[in-house]
């Protein structure tokens, strides 16, 4: 689908009353978009990558508490961290996107492809993976029981800048392809709230997709297409709840973290050659 056509559809759906809007957007995503086929490997791999960054800093996943910003419609990242040994995952989202049927579609995929999943986690070296994986794929289809089993706390709608959680109650503050969808001033507040919640050795571990997300489904545009537009134009095209992108660049994000008095311990960037 061409990106401007997609933009018009999303803007139209976003104008509907909230409950109807969410249901309509989910229908289109499930029927025509990225939710058509179950394959949790990308989000599971993201969880494994987060664990690697934590290990790189001399810290561990086993027995630790995670706060995920931006749950989305599935639980791939929390499930990955649980399989790696975390003791508690709090996952929060401003919008109640989580869908039980998508969660269990992913688990069915894992049940049907055990070798693929085991190989994915093999390098992570989790001492509890085998036992927890066995429990996961035989857990049934009740979402609340799954959340309880994996000690996943789902909060939505919830404001990540003001959470009803105790100070110093979190070890790691994480996200995957979420921070780009949050306005800069709200990001500042979220980082400050993270400072209240994180323990003394706490880490922020965030993966941020700086590309124009319309380019993911429209090969006729580059990953920097959205930089052609001024703020007013871009807000008109994609300022809705489903496609908002702050368009921050790497230097903007560095400034954002440093302005919050956070020390950057590690940063990896991937350059898009076509965009260059």
Secondary structure, DSSP 8 states (H G I E B T S, - for coil): --HHHHHHHHHHHHTS-HHHHHHHHHHHHHHHSTTSS--THHHHHHHHHHHHHHHHTT---TT-EEEEE--TT--HHHHHHHHTT-SEEEEEESS----HHHHHHHHHHHHHTHHHHHHHHHTTT-TTHHHHHHHHHTS-S-HHHHHHHHTEEEEES--TTS-S--TT-EEEEEEES-GGGS-HHHHHHHHHHHHHHEEEEEEEEEE---S-GGGGT-TTS-TTGGGGS-HHHHHHHH-STTT------HHHHHHHHHHTT-----------TTT-
